[in-house]
Amino acid sequence: MQDIRVVTDFPRKIREIENLWIPMPDGVKLAARIWLPEDAEADPVPAILEYLPYRKRDGTVERDALTHPYFAGHGYAGVRVDMRGSGDSEGLCKGEYLEQEQDDCLAVIEWLARQPWCSGSVGMIGISWGGFNGLQVAARRPPALKAVVSLCSTDDRYNDDVHYLGGAMMCDNLMWGTTAWAIAMTPPDPLIVGDRWRDLWEQRLNGNGIWMQDWFEHQRRDDFYKHGSICEDYSDVEIPVYAVGGWADGYPNPIFRMLEKLSGPRKGLIGPWGHKYPHFAMPGPRIGFLQECLRWW
């Protein structure tokens, strides 16, 4: 496997905000980690949002450190937000791709666009869950959202995801259901939320629910799966979409459909990768994917 050169010197000096609270309309606060140029308030930059339930303090911390500082050093604000009811954020996460998740993301994008260090333009990047909700939020058409990079995701939550295949339950339905449930039930970091950590944890244990139950109760293609499937009306997505995946991943097919069906600017990339970002994916060869993202932004 070839070596990928790691860049540590950037055109702009960066600073990191370890945690910043983003208020939601109902009073719940979401936890964000932000990297941005030191001079962003004097020279505002677009924001690039990654919005996930996978715990920014430990679950994706290594991956985030390989991605968002690079964007910040090249004139963007890299923003990693824990979804409601996950990581260090308040509230409950009762399932995947719910309307509440999308509504919160719209509020996050609006908040980002108003910050003095932001130019008013926002992009979204994400893999798997973060690739799904990037497409779903694009279909909601928030004015500040200008482009999306969606990796290892789908346009069709029923026919091309991990739950059912031709009406038959897939093994991944159980594997992913238990894994996602375990992640959702973990506590926030006391170093971020302080003495509230135990109360927030108990709220999750009692309120986040067992997501698999939803999947078991919806064996056929119904409104549960139509929600969040942009294939129901591709015209809802008008902004540019860069769809990325790997031949060793479970989501190569949606890329071709989106290239055919989306009406706005779109681009596709499939390489010899699994369910990972291409700049550190296994198997290789890896590519300089962050440079490719800069060209897209």
Phi, psi and chi 1 to 4 in degrees:
 res  aa     phi    psi   chi1   chi2   chi3   chi4
   1 MET       -  137.8 -179.7 -179.0  -63.7      -
   2 GLN   -73.7  155.7   90.0  -74.5   14.3      -
   3 ASP   -84.7  143.2  -68.0  -31.6      -      -
   4 ILE  -103.9  125.6  -66.4  -69.4      -      -
   5 ARG   -71.6  130.0 -174.6  169.4   63.2   93.1
   6 VAL   -93.0  120.5  177.4      -      -      -
   7 VAL   -92.0  128.6  176.4      -      -      -
   8 THR  -119.1  -13.4   56.6      -      -      -
   9 ASP  -104.1  125.8  -65.8  -36.0      -      -
  10 PHE  -120.2  159.2  -56.4  119.7      -      -
  11 PRO   -59.4  -31.3  -24.7   34.4      -      -
  12 ARG  -125.0  138.7  -65.4  173.1   72.8  166.3
  13 LYS   -68.3  146.4  -66.4 -178.3  178.6 -179.7
  14 ILE  -120.2  156.6   64.8  174.3      -      -
  15 ARG  -130.9  154.0   67.9 -177.7  179.4   98.0
  16 GLU  -116.8  134.7  177.3 -173.1  -19.4      -
  17 ILE  -104.2  108.1  -57.0  172.2      -      -
  18 GLU   -62.3  -39.8 -175.9  176.1   23.0      -
  19 ASN  -151.4  135.2 -168.7   77.8      -      -
  20 LEU  -140.8  136.2 -169.5   65.5      -      -
  21 TRP   -91.2  128.6  -62.3  107.2      -      -
  22 ILE  -108.0  116.0  -59.2  179.1      -      -
  23 PRO   -78.1  138.8   28.5  -33.2      -      -
  24 MET   -96.2  161.3  -63.9  -65.6   98.4      -
  25 PRO   -57.4  -28.3  -27.8   35.4      -      -
  26 ASP   -91.9    7.3   63.5   -5.3      -      -
  27 GLY    96.9  -15.4      -      -      -      -
  28 VAL   -66.1  142.2  166.9      -      -      -
  29 LYS  -111.5  132.6  -67.5 -178.6  -68.5 -175.8
  30 LEU  -101.1  143.0  -55.8 -171.4      -      -
  31 ALA   -91.5  131.5      -      -      -      -
  32 ALA  -127.8  142.8      -      -      -      -
  33 ARG  -113.4  132.3 -174.2 -179.6 -176.3 -173.2
  34 ILE  -132.4  134.3  -59.4  174.7      -      -
  35 TRP  -115.6  134.2  -63.0 -100.4      -      -
  36 LEU  -154.8  160.1   70.3  167.3      -      -
  37 PRO   -60.5  144.7  -23.3   33.7      -      -
  38 GLU   -58.6  -32.7  -73.4 -175.1  -10.5      -
  39 ASP   -99.7   22.9   60.6  -12.2      -      -
  40 ALA   -64.5  -31.7      -      -      -      -
  41 GLU   -69.5  -29.6  -67.7 -157.1    6.8      -
  42 ALA   -83.6  -29.2      -      -      -      -
  43 ASP  -134.2   80.8 -175.2    8.1      -      -
  44 PRO   -58.1  152.0  -24.8   35.6      -      -
  45 VAL  -128.8  157.0  -63.0      -      -      -
  46 PRO   -67.4  155.1  -16.6   30.0      -      -
  47 ALA  -106.7  141.5      -      -      -      -
  48 ILE  -116.8  114.4  -61.3  173.0      -      -
  49 LEU  -100.8  131.8  169.1   64.1      -      -
  50 GLU  -119.6  120.9 -171.4  172.0   16.1      -
  51 TYR  -125.1  108.1  175.2   65.7      -      -
  52 LEU  -143.4  162.0  -69.7  170.4      -      -
  53 PRO   -99.3   17.3   35.5  -34.1      -      -
  54 TYR  -100.5   22.8  -62.6  148.7      -      -
  55 ARG    68.6   95.9  -56.5  178.9   57.7   82.4
  56 LYS   -68.8  -19.7   64.6 -179.8  175.7   59.7
  57 ARG   -84.5  -21.4  -73.3  -80.5  -72.1  175.6
  58 ASP  -143.7  -44.8   46.1   34.5      -      -
  59 GLY   -59.4  -46.4      -      -      -      -
  60 THR  -119.1   17.1   63.8      -      -      -
  61 VAL   -61.7  -41.0   62.6      -      -      -
  62 GLU   -67.8  -44.4 -177.8  178.7    9.5      -
  63 ARG   -62.6  -43.6 -174.5  176.7   87.2 -171.2
  64 ASP   -59.0  -39.5  -62.6  -18.9      -      -
  65 ALA   -69.9  -16.5      -      -      -      -
  66 LEU   -91.5   -6.2  -66.1  171.4      -      -
  67 THR  -121.1  -61.8  -58.1      -      -      -
  68 HIS   -69.2  -36.0  -66.4  -68.7      -      -
  69 PRO   -61.6  -32.1  -25.6   36.0      -      -
  70 TYR   -63.4  -45.8 -176.6   90.6      -      -
  71 PHE   -60.7  -43.7  -68.6  148.2      -      -
  72 ALA   -61.7  -40.2      -      -      -      -
  73 GLY   -68.4  -14.5      -      -      -      -
  74 HIS  -111.5   22.0  -73.1   84.4      -      -
  75 GLY    95.1   31.3      -      -      -      -
  76 TYR  -134.8  164.0  -63.4   86.6      -      -
  77 ALA  -102.1  115.9      -      -      -      -
  78 GLY   -86.5  119.7      -      -      -      -
  79 VAL  -122.1  119.4 -178.0      -      -      -
  80 ARG  -114.4  112.9  171.9   65.2  178.4   83.6
  81 VAL  -113.6  131.3  173.1      -      -      -
  82 ASP   -78.4  127.2  -78.1  -21.6      -      -
  83 MET   -63.5  160.3  -78.2  169.8   32.4      -
  84 ARG   -48.7  131.8  176.5 -173.6  -64.3 -109.5
  85 GLY    76.5   14.5      -      -      -      -
  86 SER  -138.4  159.5   69.3      -      -      -
  87 GLY    54.8 -125.0      -      -      -      -
  88 ASP  -100.5    4.4  -61.4  -42.4      -      -
  89 SER   -81.7  155.5  -68.5      -      -      -
  90 GLU   -82.0  175.2  -60.5  174.3  -10.4      -
  91 GLY    86.2 -167.6      -      -      -      -
  92 LEU  -124.3  145.9  -62.1  176.4      -      -
  93 CYS  -115.2  101.3 -175.7      -      -      -
  94 LYS   -90.8   -1.5  -67.6 -176.4  174.1  -67.8
  95 GLY   172.3 -177.7      -      -      -      -
  96 GLU   -97.5  137.0   59.6  175.6    7.2      -
  97 TYR    62.3   31.0  -42.4  128.3      -      -
  98 LEU   -74.4  164.6  -58.1 -177.4      -      -
  99 GLU   -61.2  -34.4 -173.6  172.7    3.4      -
 100 GLN   -60.0  -40.8 -179.7   69.4   67.7      -
 101 GLU   -59.9  -45.0  174.1 -174.7  -28.9      -
 102 GLN   -67.2  -43.2  -63.1  176.3   16.3      -
 103 ASP   -59.1  -43.0  -70.1  -15.8      -      -
 104 ASP   -61.6  -40.4  -74.1  -12.1      -      -
 105 CYS   -65.7  -38.1 -166.6      -      -      -
 106 LEU   -59.9  -40.4  -63.5  179.1      -      -
 107 ALA   -67.6  -37.9      -      -      -      -
 108 VAL   -63.2  -46.2  169.3      -      -      -
 109 ILE   -61.8  -43.0  -70.0  170.8      -      -
 110 GLU   -62.6  -41.5 -177.7 -179.2   -7.8      -
 111 TRP   -63.5  -45.0 -177.1   89.5      -      -
 112 LEU   -59.6  -44.4  -70.2  172.0      -      -
 113 ALA   -63.0  -23.4      -      -      -      -
 114 ARG   -88.0  -11.1  -66.0 -162.1  -49.9  -95.1
 115 GLN   -70.5  146.1  -59.8  -48.3  -62.3      -
 116 PRO   -63.7  -22.9   20.6  -32.1      -      -
 117 TRP   -89.7   -1.1   41.3  -98.6      -      -
 118 CYS  -106.6  139.8 -178.4      -      -      -
 119 SER   -74.4  -10.2   66.4      -      -      -
 120 GLY   103.3   -8.0      -      -      -      -
 121 SER  -106.3  140.9  -66.3      -      -      -
 122 VAL  -132.0  140.1  178.8      -      -      -
 123 GLY  -118.0  161.0      -      -      -      -
 124 MET  -122.6  139.5  -73.6 -172.9   70.1      -
 125 ILE  -132.7  145.2 -170.4  170.6      -      -
 126 GLY  -178.2  154.9      -      -      -      -
 127 ILE  -119.7  140.3 -174.9  169.1      -      -
 128 SER    62.0 -116.7 -162.8      -      -      -
 129 TRP   -53.6  -45.1 -165.0  -46.8      -      -
 130 GLY   -68.0  -24.7      -      -      -      -
 131 GLY   -76.0  -38.4      -      -      -      -
 132 PHE   -59.3  -55.1  -82.8   58.7      -      -
 133 ASN   -72.2  -21.3   62.6   31.2      -      -
 134 GLY   -61.4  -44.5      -      -      -      -
 135 LEU   -66.5  -42.7  -64.2  172.9      -      -
 136 GLN   -64.9  -40.9  -65.8  163.5    7.7      -
 137 VAL   -71.1  -35.7  171.4      -      -      -
 138 ALA   -58.0  -37.0      -      -      -      -
 139 ALA   -68.4  -18.5      -      -      -      -
 140 ARG   -82.9  -11.4  -62.1  -77.0  -60.6  -89.4
 141 ARG    59.3   50.5  -57.9  178.1 -175.8  176.2
 142 PRO   -65.3  134.2   23.6  -32.5      -      -
 143 PRO   -58.2  -35.2  -24.0   33.8      -      -
 144 ALA   -78.1  -16.3      -      -      -      -
 145 LEU   -81.1  118.5 -176.2   61.4      -      -
 146 LYS  -107.7  -25.1  -53.9  -59.4 -176.5 -176.4
 147 ALA  -164.7  158.9      -      -      -      -
 148 VAL  -135.1  140.1  169.0      -      -      -
 149 VAL  -113.2  114.6  179.3      -      -      -
 150 SER  -118.5  115.8  178.9      -      -      -
 151 LEU  -110.2  140.3  -60.5   96.5      -      -
 152 CYS    48.5   54.4  -57.2      -      -      -
 153 SER  -131.3 -174.5   65.7      -      -      -
 154 THR  -143.4  155.0 -169.6      -      -      -
 155 ASP   -95.4   -7.0   57.0  -17.1      -      -
 156 ASP  -137.2  101.0 -170.6  -23.4      -      -
 157 ARG   -70.7  -19.8  -70.0 -173.1   53.5 -146.8
 158 TYR   -93.4  -54.4 -177.7   73.4      -      -
 159 ASN   -81.1  -15.6  -73.9  -42.7      -      -
 160 ASP  -141.0   54.7 -137.8  -25.1      -      -
 161 ASP  -141.6 -161.3 -164.5   12.4      -      -
 162 VAL   -97.6    6.2  -61.2      -      -      -
 163 HIS   -93.2  -58.4  -57.1  -52.8      -      -
 164 TYR  -134.6  149.6  -67.8   93.9      -      -
 165 LEU  -131.1  111.3 -174.9   62.0      -      -
 166 GLY    61.2   28.7      -      -      -      -
 167 GLY    89.7  -11.1      -      -      -      -
 168 ALA   -93.3  134.7      -      -      -      -
 169 MET   -66.1  134.8 -175.5  179.2  -63.6      -
 170 MET   -90.7  151.6  -60.8  175.8   69.9      -
 171 CYS   -58.6  -33.9  -66.9      -      -      -
 172 ASP   -62.4  -23.3  -81.3  -10.0      -      -
 173 ASN   -58.9  -39.8 -158.9   38.3      -      -
 174 LEU   -81.1  -44.4  -60.0  172.1      -      -
 175 MET   -60.0  -50.6  179.9  -79.9  -66.7      -
 176 TRP   -70.6  -35.7  173.1 -123.3      -      -
 177 GLY   -60.1  -42.4      -      -      -      -
 178 THR   -72.4  -38.9   52.6      -      -      -
 179 THR   -66.0  -48.5  -58.6      -      -      -
 180 ALA   -63.1  -39.4      -      -      -      -
 181 TRP   -62.0  -42.3 -178.7   78.5      -      -
 182 ALA   -63.8  -41.9      -      -      -      -
 183 ILE   -63.4  -42.8  -66.1  171.3      -      -
 184 ALA   -65.8  -25.5      -      -      -      -
 185 MET   -91.1   -1.4  -66.8  -58.5  178.6      -
 186 THR   -78.5  152.4   47.2      -      -      -
 187 PRO   -80.9  160.4   29.6  -35.7      -      -
 188 PRO   -71.7  167.8   27.9  -33.9      -      -
 189 ASP   -83.5  122.5 -168.0  -31.0      -      -
 190 PRO   -59.1  -26.8  -23.6   33.6      -      -
 191 LEU   -66.7  -20.5  -67.7  177.4      -      -
 192 ILE   -99.9  -47.4  -61.9  -63.6      -      -
 193 VAL   -98.1   -7.6  -56.6      -      -      -
 194 GLY    72.1 -146.9      -      -      -      -
 195 ASP   -69.0   -8.0  -66.4  -22.1      -      -
 196 ARG   -76.2   -5.8  -60.9 -175.2  -59.7  147.5
 197 TRP   -58.3  -39.0   73.6  -90.5      -      -
 198 ARG   -71.1  -41.0 -172.5  177.5 -176.9   89.9
 199 ASP   -62.7  -43.0  -70.2  -22.3      -      -
 200 LEU   -63.5  -38.3  -67.4  171.7      -      -
 201 TRP   -64.8  -44.2 -171.8   22.1      -      -
 202 GLU   -64.0  -36.4  -71.4 -177.8   -5.7      -
 203 GLN   -60.7  -40.5  -69.7  173.3   22.1      -
 204 ARG   -67.0  -46.0  -68.8  177.7 -169.6  177.9
 205 LEU   -58.7  -35.8  -67.3  172.7      -      -
 206 ASN   -91.0  -20.0  -65.8  -37.9      -      -
 207 GLY  -120.7  -20.8      -      -      -      -
 208 ASN   -69.4  -21.9  -87.3    4.7      -      -
 209 GLY    76.3  176.9      -      -      -      -
 210 ILE  -107.4  104.7  -59.4  176.3      -      -
 211 TRP   -63.0  -31.3  -57.0  -12.3      -      -
 212 MET   -58.0  -29.5  -79.8 -170.9  -65.3      -
 213 GLN   -61.1  -39.0 -175.8  172.0  -18.6      -
 214 ASP   -59.6  -43.5  -70.3  -24.3      -      -
 215 TRP   -68.9  -37.6  -51.8  -23.6      -      -
 216 PHE   -64.5  -34.0  -65.2  154.2      -      -
 217 GLU   -82.1   -6.6  -67.8  175.1   -8.2      -
 218 HIS  -126.8   81.3  -64.4  -87.1      -      -
 219 GLN   -83.1  -26.5 -175.2  176.6   -1.2      -
 220 ARG  -105.4  165.0  -65.3  174.2  173.7   82.0
 221 ARG   -72.0  107.3 -174.0 -175.5 -173.3   90.8
 222 ASP  -132.2 -167.3   57.5   12.9      -      -
 223 ASP   -62.5  -25.6  -71.2  -18.4      -      -
 224 PHE   -58.6  -43.6  178.6   81.7      -      -
 225 TYR   -89.4  -27.0  -66.1  106.9      -      -
 226 LYS   -63.4  -35.5  -69.0  177.9 -178.2  178.7
 227 HIS   -63.6  126.4  168.9   75.7      -      -
 228 GLY    85.7    1.2      -      -      -      -
 229 SER  -100.8  105.0  -66.5      -      -      -
 230 ILE   -68.6  -13.0   65.8  165.3      -      -
 231 CYS   -66.4  -16.7   65.8      -      -      -
 232 GLU   -63.2  -31.5  -67.0  -64.8  -43.8      -
 233 ASP  -160.6   89.6 -170.2  -10.7      -      -
 234 TYR   -58.7  -26.0  -73.4  103.7      -      -
 235 SER   -66.3  -14.5   66.8      -      -      -
 236 ASP   -65.3  -26.1  -73.9  -21.6      -      -
 237 VAL   -96.2  109.7  179.4      -      -      -
 238 GLU  -108.4  -20.9  -62.4  176.2  -24.4      -
 239 ILE   -82.9  164.1   62.4  172.5      -      -
 240 PRO   -62.6  138.7  -24.8   34.9      -      -
 241 VAL  -127.7  126.0  172.8      -      -      -
 242 TYR  -106.1  109.6 -164.2  170.8      -      -
 243 ALA  -100.1  123.9      -      -      -      -
 244 VAL  -128.6  142.1 -178.3      -      -      -
 245 GLY  -162.0 -174.2      -      -      -      -
 246 GLY  -132.7  149.4      -      -      -      -
 247 TRP   -66.3  -23.5  -67.1  120.8      -      -
 248 ALA   -93.3    9.7      -      -      -      -
 249 ASP  -102.8  165.5 -179.7   52.8      -      -
 250 GLY   -85.0    0.3      -      -      -      -
 251 TYR  -125.3   44.5  -63.4  101.7      -      -
 252 PRO   -79.2  -31.9   28.1  -33.8      -      -
 253 ASN   -60.9  -41.3  -63.8  -31.3      -      -
 254 PRO   -60.0  -26.5  -25.3   35.2      -      -
 255 ILE   -60.6  -45.0  -64.7  173.0      -      -
 256 PHE   -67.7  -38.6  -63.8   98.3      -      -
 257 ARG   -64.0  -43.4  -69.9 -163.7  -60.9  -92.1
 258 MET   -67.7  -35.6  -72.2 -170.4  -77.0      -
 259 LEU   -64.0  -33.8  -70.4  177.5      -      -
 260 GLU   -79.3  -39.5  178.5 -175.1    3.3      -
 261 LYS   -97.6  -30.7  -59.4  -67.2 -173.2  179.9
 262 LEU   -68.0  145.1  -68.9  174.2      -      -
 263 SER   -98.0  -20.7   58.8      -      -      -
 264 GLY   -85.5 -177.3      -      -      -      -
 265 PRO   -58.3  132.1  -22.4   33.3      -      -
 266 ARG  -149.3  155.8   66.8  -94.2 -166.9 -156.2
 267 LYS  -146.7  146.4 -176.1  175.8 -178.8  179.8
 268 GLY  -125.2  148.4      -      -      -      -
 269 LEU  -146.3  124.0  172.0   65.9      -      -
 270 ILE  -129.5  131.7  -54.0  179.1      -      -
 271 GLY  -133.7 -173.3      -      -      -      -
 272 PRO   -83.4   56.6   32.3  -36.2      -      -
 273 TRP  -123.8  163.6  -47.8  -57.5      -      -
 274 GLY   -94.7 -146.2      -      -      -      -
 275 HIS   -87.1   62.1 -159.9   66.9      -      -
 276 LYS  -146.0  160.7  -62.0  -71.7 -176.5 -179.5
 277 TYR   -63.7  139.8  -84.2   97.5      -      -
 278 PRO   -66.9  -14.3  -24.6   35.3      -      -
 279 HIS   -85.2   -5.9   52.3  -57.0      -      -
 280 PHE  -145.7   28.2   50.1   80.3      -      -
 281 ALA   -76.5  151.5      -      -      -      -
 282 MET  -123.6  136.9  -62.3  -73.5  -75.7      -
 283 PRO   -74.5  167.2   29.4  -35.5      -      -
 284 GLY   -94.6 -165.9      -      -      -      -
 285 PRO   -76.1  148.1   26.1  -33.6      -      -
 286 ARG   -79.8  166.4  -57.2  168.2 -179.2  175.9
 287 ILE  -132.7  166.3   64.9  168.8      -      -
 288 GLY   -78.4   72.9      -      -      -      -
 289 PHE   -69.0  -30.3 -178.2   64.5      -      -
 290 LEU   -66.2  -37.2  -61.5 -178.4      -      -
 291 GLN   -63.4  -39.0  -67.3   93.3  -37.1      -
 292 GLU   -63.2  -38.7 -179.5   66.3   12.5      -
 293 CYS   -63.2  -42.5  -71.4      -      -      -
 294 LEU   -58.4  -40.5  -73.7 -176.9      -      -
 295 ARG   -62.3  -38.4  -67.5 -156.2  -52.4  163.1
 296 TRP   -69.1  -47.8  178.3 -110.0      -      -
 297 TRP   -60.8      -  -60.5  130.2      -      -
